[in-house]
Amino acid sequence: MPDNNDMKKMLSEMEFRNREYMITHLSYDREMEFYQSVKMGNIEETMRLFKPLTSEGLGTLSEDPLRNMKYHLIITIAFVTRYCIEGGLPMEQAYNLSDLYIQRVDKCSSQKDVESIHREVVDEYVHTMNRLHNDRLLPKPIVTCIDYIYDNLHSKITLDDLADITSLSAPYLSKLFHREMGITIKQYILRKKVEAAENLLKFSDYPCSSISQYLGFGTESHFISVFKNCTKTTPKEYRERFFRTRWGDRSDKK
């Protein structure tokens, strides 16, 4: 096993080589948008964000092209599985799908086979989540609001904005939303912003001030207050507890 100095040297060499050959990785935000769209069962958005395993920016995990694709697909399956579990997919169903696909990936003998499974995996999970979300049929104006909120979490969203896109009066939409969803529009928006903040705290190193600004909170103190009210912990405490740890633990499968 390489010691710290060897590891630093290897990382420095890799960074230099990547700069020399202009090798970059896909942006974190775009990658998380993809997994979030699968989680929400948003088929159209998932297809828009889908990138083949031969795309530039995925990074090199193995010098062997086929093995490199297999590694990336296994990582994709792991992330998609965890996101879908968080989105409400039963854990055993999610893990059974994951195990099945990873076993098939392991047996692939060509890049074409890996690409085929990649598309099948994404298609299966996003359609499964779409059916899950549609099991409870909601009125079209509510679905329109939910989609708009999801697409605009980084902005300030008002009741008037939602009334405009649904062609309903603000008072009527407010009552309809509360009746169907069990919470107010404001509560729903804040809950979704907090869920987005949880992902950023777990899987990025953005400071709380940047997350607050990105999600459209007026001040960082307001963001902290809302986050603590929803999660019973501060953003700092949440990051210390969950930062980049959840994907590596499959003990909850047992």
N, C-alpha and C positions, 0 to 999 in steps of 0.2 A: 504494500500500500504506500503511495507517495506521501512524503511528509508535507508540511505546510509550505515550505520553500519550493519544493517541486511543483506543488499544485499552483502556487502563484506564478511560477515560470510558465507552466502549461497554459494557464489562463491568459497571461500576457501574450504568449505566442499566438493563441487563438484569436485574441482581439486584434493583434497586428495583421494576421492573415485575413480576417474578415474585412478590416478596413482596406487593405491592399486590393482585395478582389471585390470590394463593394458588396459583401454578403451581409444582409440585414435580416432581422426576424420580423414576423408579422406584428403589428401593433397590438398591445395588450387590450386596448379598448375595443378594437374590432373583433378580436378573438372572443372576448367576453360577451359581446353583442350576439355573436353566433350561438354560443351555448345558451344564452338567455332566450333567444328566439326558439330554440328547440324546446327548452323547458316550458315556454308559454304555448307550445303547439302552433306557433305562427309559421305555417308552411311557406307562404310567399317570401317572408323575410329570411327564413332559413335558406331557401334556394338562392336568394340574392347574395347572401353572405358566404355561401358554400365555396370552398376553394379546393381544387384537386390536390392530392398529395405530391404532385410534381411541381406545384407552384413555387415561385421564388420566395424566399424569406422564411421557409420552414426550419432552416438550420440543418446541420449534418450530425446525425446521431451514430452513423456507421458509414464507413467508406464503401461498403457494399450497397448498391442502389436498392435492391430488393429488401434487404434487412432494414435499411434506413426507412423505407416506406412502411414496413411492418411496425417498427417502433413507433412512428408517428401515428399510425392508425390505432395502436393499442392505447396510446396516450389519449387520443380523441375519444375512444370508447369509454375510458375511465372517467373522463370529465363529463361526457354526455350522461353517463349513468348516474353520477352524483347529482348533477343538475336536475335530472328528471325525478330522482328521489325527493329532492327538495321541493319540486313542483307538484308532488302528490302521487307519483307513480309508486305502487307497492314495492317495498324493498326487495322481496324475493323475486318478483317478476323482473325488476330492473337488473338484478344481479344474474339471474338465469339467462337473460338476453345477453348480458355482457360476457358471461362465461362461454356461451355458445359461439358468439362472434369471434372472441379471442382465440378459441380453439380452431375455428375455421381459418383465421389469419395465420396461425402457426403452420397450417398445412399448405398454404399458398406456395406455388412454385413459379409464379410470374408476377410482374408488376401489374399486368392487366387484371389478374385475379384480385389483387389487393385493392385496386381502384374500384372494381365492381363491388366488393364487400363494403368499401368506404361509403359509396352512394347508398347501398342497401341499409347500412347501419343508420345513417342520418335519416333516410326516408322512413324506416321502421319506427325510430324513436319519436320523430316529430309528428307522425300521423297518430301514434299511440297517445301522445300528449294532447294532440288536437281533439281526439275522441274523448279523452278524459275531461278536458275543459268544456266540451260541448254536451256532456251527459246531462248537465243541468242547463236547459235552454233558457237563455236570458232574452229580454226584449232587445230589438235591434239598437235602440238609442243607448242602452247600457253597454252593449258590446262595443259600440262606436266610442263611447267615453273611455272604456277600459283600454282599447287600442290606442286612442289619442294620448292617454296618460302614459302608457308604456313607451310611446315614441317620443315623449316630450318631458321626461323626468328631469332633464337638465335645465328646464325652463320654469318660469313661474306660470302655473296653470290656474285659471280662475273659473268660477262657475259660469260666468258670461261666455268664456271661450267655449266651454262644453255645450252651453245652450245654443250658441251660434252654429256649431257643427252638426247638432242634432235637430235643429229647427224647432226647438221646444222653448217654452218660457222657462226662465231660470227657476222660479218657484216650483213649477210642475216637475221639472227634471230633478230638482233636489229631493222632492218627496218620492218620486219614482225610484231614484237610485237608493235611497235609504230603505225603501220597502223591499227592493230586490236583493240588496247586498248586505243589509243589516247594520251598516255603518254609514256615516255621512260621506259626501264626496271629499271633503277636506281630510277626514280621517283616512280614507282610502289612499289619497294622494300621498299623505305623509307616510303611511305604512309602506307603500311601494318605494318611496325615496329611501326609507330606512333599509329596506331589503337590498336596494342597489348599493347603499353605503356599506352594508355588511360584506357584500362581495368585494368591494374595493378595499376594505380594511383587511380582509382575509388574504386576498391574492395580489395586492399591489403595495407599494411602499409610499404612495401619495400621502402627504401630511393631511391632517384633519381639515386644515384651513382650505386646502385645494379641493378636497372632497365636498366640503360645505359649499364652496363656490360653484363647483361643477354641477351639483344637484339643485342649484337655485335657491339656497337658503340665504336670507338677508344678512345674517351674521353667523359667525362660528358658534357663538354662545347659544343662539337659537337652535342651530343644528345639534349641539351637544344635549340641550334640554329635550328636544324631540326624540333623539336617539335613546337617551336614558329612559324616557317615559315609555318607549315601546319595548326596549330590551332589558330594562332594569340594570343596565350597566353603561358606563361611559364609552365613547369610541376608543379611547386609549386602553381601557381595561379589556374591551372586546378584542382589539388587535393583539394585545399581549397573550390572550387566551387562545385565539384561533388562527393567528397569522400563518398561512401556508402549511397548516397541519392536517386539515380534514381529508384532503385527497389521499394522503398516504396511509390511512388507517382503515382497514376493512374488517376490523374485529367485530364491528356491529353486525356483520353478516351472520355471525355464529348464533 
